[in-house]
Amino acid sequence: MQNLTLTWQSAGGAAVALYGGAYAASRVRRAPLSALLREAGTLLALFALWQLVGHLSLMSAEHALDRARWIHRTELAIGLPDEASWQAAVTSCPAVVKAANYYYAAMHFTVMIAVLLWVFVWHRARYAWVRNTVVITTAICLAVQFIPVAPPRMLPQEGFVDVAAEYGQSVYGDTVGGMVKVAQLSAMPSVHVAWCVLAAVAVIKVSRSPLRWLVVVHPVLTVAVVVVTANHFWADGLVAVVILLFAYALQAGYGRWRTRRVAARPDAVVAGAGATEHVATRS
């Protein structure tokens, strides 16, 4: 499968171009277009950073496989289902495996971009909340990913199979000199899970349609896909959801702090009283 994502260099270049377009649009007083280009540039810049971090690490990649084995052993010790058994249940169905590989590669960004565009165009007042959640969640996931963790598909001795490579659908390409690319060692946490849950929550919170609950299908399918393709452990998704909840709590706390700060400002009260008195005098 051809890699459906941009490199960090191309994403960064596109972000710069979009920022330039946003500035040009603002100069000719095209505020809606400028805002759209600026937001697209911000998201592409974030994606470029995510891609770059995938090639870097603060710790040696030497123990990435050891960390993955520890996660798998710990999951089994606390009673979580064995991901290898879930994968084994579908490997006899090539059509299902190929569909899962494609869903993993394509729907991650497609759904998130669609949700962000939908909120920006039709629910602009809620866009900042959704965008800030994406930025905070992804930034924390990026920080965690500086510690390399191998995905389960790199543990054949534990019963896992790299089904994407088996069917020629890997988005990571071939290894270099027999060595694993560092970009593949960012399994913990699962940004796929974080983003799919974020997209579902955004649609459910923003929309008022009774059909909005159908969006829950996306995170359910994504969790199943990342497991049966052996790209993530259960623990990767659980950590991602905890990070997402922290992002929501951070925004809620900041919102309450701002509300209290504005309410406690005596100058705001005095200014309001002065304006009322001025109007009354003129009357």
N, C-alpha and C positions, 0 to 999 in steps of 0.2 A: 504493500500500500504506500502510495506517495505520502510524504509528511504533509499533513493538512495545516500545519502551523507555521508561523513566520519564525525566522531566526531572531535573536535579540538585536542584531545589527539592522536588519530590515524593519523590524518593528520600531526600533528607536528612530530610524530615518523617517518612517511614515509618521511617527508622533510629531517630530520636528516640522514636517511638512504641514500637518494638520494645524499645529499651533500657528504657523505662518499664515495659513488660510484664515484662521480665526481672527488674527490681527488685521489682515487685509479686509475681511468682512466688517469688522468693527469700524474701520476707517471710512467705509462707504455707508455706514449706518444700516447694516444688515444684522441687527442684534440676534434674531432667532438663529440664523445661519452661523453666526460667530459662536454662539453658545453651543450649538450642536458640534461644530468642529473642535471647539476647545474640550468638550467632554470626551469626544472620540479620541483626541490626542492624549488626554490624561489616562484613559484606559489602555491605549496602546503603549504608553510609556510604562505603565504598571506591568503590562505583559512583557515588555522588553526586559524589565528588571527581573521578572520571574524566570524568563528564559536564561538570563545571565547567571542568576543564582544557581540554576540547574547545572552550570558548568564549574561552579566554585564550591568550596567548602572550607569551614574553619577547622575541621578535623580531617584526619587521614581517611581516605576511602577504604583503607585496608581492612577495617573491621565492620564494614557495612553489611556483609553477609552474616557475621556473628550477631549483629544487632537484630537482623531479620529472624535468625534462628531463635534468639531469645524471645522475641515477640510471639513467635508461633508456639513455642513451648509454654509460655505464660498463658496464652489464650486457652490452650488445651487444659492446663492445670486448673483454671478457674471455671472450666465447663463450657466455653464457647464452642460452637460447631467448627469442625475442621474444614477450612476453606478447600483443601485438596479433595475432600469427598464431594463437595458441591461441584467442583470443576469436573471431577470424574463422571458425574451424573449427566453431563452434557457433551463430553468429548466424542461420544459416539454419534452425535448429530452435527455433521459439518455445517449445515445451513444455520443452525442456532449459534455455533461458535463464530462463524464468519459475521453474522449479524451483530453479535456481542462485540467483536473486535471493531466493527465499523461504528457502532454506537459509542464505544469508548473514545474513538479517535475524533468523531465528528460532532456529536451532540453536546459535548462539554462546553464549547465556545458558542455554538449556534444558539442554544437555548438562552444562555446568559446575555448574549448580544441582543437577541429578540426581546427579552424581558426589559433590558435597560432602554432600548429604543421605544418600546411600548409605554413605559412609565414616563420617559422624557417627553414624548409627543402628546400623550393624552392625560397624564397625571403629573404635570410638572411640579406641583407643590410637594409631591412625595418623592421626587427624584433624588434630592440631596440625601435623604435618609437611606435610600437603596444604594446609591453610589458610595456613600461613606461606609456603609456596611461592607461592600465589596473591597474597598481600599483597606480598611482596618483588618478584615479577615485575611485577605491575601498577604498583607504586610507581615502579620504574625506568622502565617504559614511559611512565608519566605524565610523568616528568622529561624524557625525550627528546621527548615530544610538545609541549613548550613551544616547540620549533622547528618552525614550520609547514612541512609538506611536502604538496603536492597529490597526490591519488591519480591513477593513470594515466587514469581515465575523463575527467579534465579536460584531456587532451591529444589532442583530435581530430586535430590536425595530424600526430600520430605514428601515426595509424591506429586509435586507441581509440574505443569507443562507450560512452556512458553508458546501458547496457541497462536499468538499474533505472528511470531517468527515462523511457526510451523506452516501457516497458511499464506505466508508472504504479505502479511498486513501490518507489520511492525512500523510504527511511526518514528522509531529511533534509528533505523538504518542498521548497517552492519557494524560489528565491533572493529576497533582499530588495533591491528597487531595482536589480535586475540584478547585484547583487554576490554573490560566493560567501560562504556562511556560514563563519566561522572553524572551526566544529565539523567541517567536512568536510576540514580541512587537517591531519589528524593521521594520515596514512597510514603514517608511519615512527615506530616499528616497528608491525607488525601484531599487535595484541592478540588478534585472531581466531586467528592461527597459534599464538601463545604459549599461549593457553588450551586450544586443542584438543590440542596436544602434551602439555601439563600433565595434562589429563584422561586421556589415553591412558596416560601413564606411571603415574599414580596407580592406575588400574584394574589395570594389569599388575603393579605392585609389591604392591598390597594383596590382590588376589584370588588364590585358588589354583585357580580353575576353569580347565580347559583351554580353555574358550570365551572367556577373557578377552582373547585375542589378536584377537578380532573387533573390539575397540574401535579397532584401528589404522585401520579403515575411516574413522573420523571425521576424523582429521587429513589422511588422503589426500584425502577429499572436500572438506574445508575449503580445503586449499591449491589444489585445482583450481577451487573456486568463487570464491575471492578473486581468482584470476587471470582466469578467463573473464568475471567481472563487472567487471573492470578497477577493482577497489577497492584492490588492492595489487600492488606489484612483487615479484619474487622476493626482492630485497634486503630488503624490509620483513619478510618471513618469516624470512630468515636471521638478521637482527639480533635478531628476537624470540626465536629459538631460542638464540642466544648469551646473551641476557639470562636466559633460563630456566636454562641450564646454570650461569650465575653464581649464580643463586639457590640451586640445589642445592649448589654448592660452598660457598657461604656458610653454609648450614645444616650441612653436614657438618663444616666447619672449626670452627664454633661448638660442635657436639656434642663433637668431640675435645678442644677447649679446656676445656669443662666437665668432661669425664671426667678429664682430667689434673689440673685444679684440685681436684676432690673427692678424688682419690687422693693428692694431695700435702698435704692438710690434716692436720696432726698431731693437732688437737683431735678429729677424727673417730675416729682410731685410739685415742686415749686414752679418749674417751668409750665406745667399744666395749669396751675392755679393762676399764674401770671397771664397766660394767654386768655383764660376765661375772663379775668378782670378787665383786660384790654378790650375785649369784644364788648363787655357790658358798658364800659365807659363810652365807646364809640356809639353805642346804641342810644 
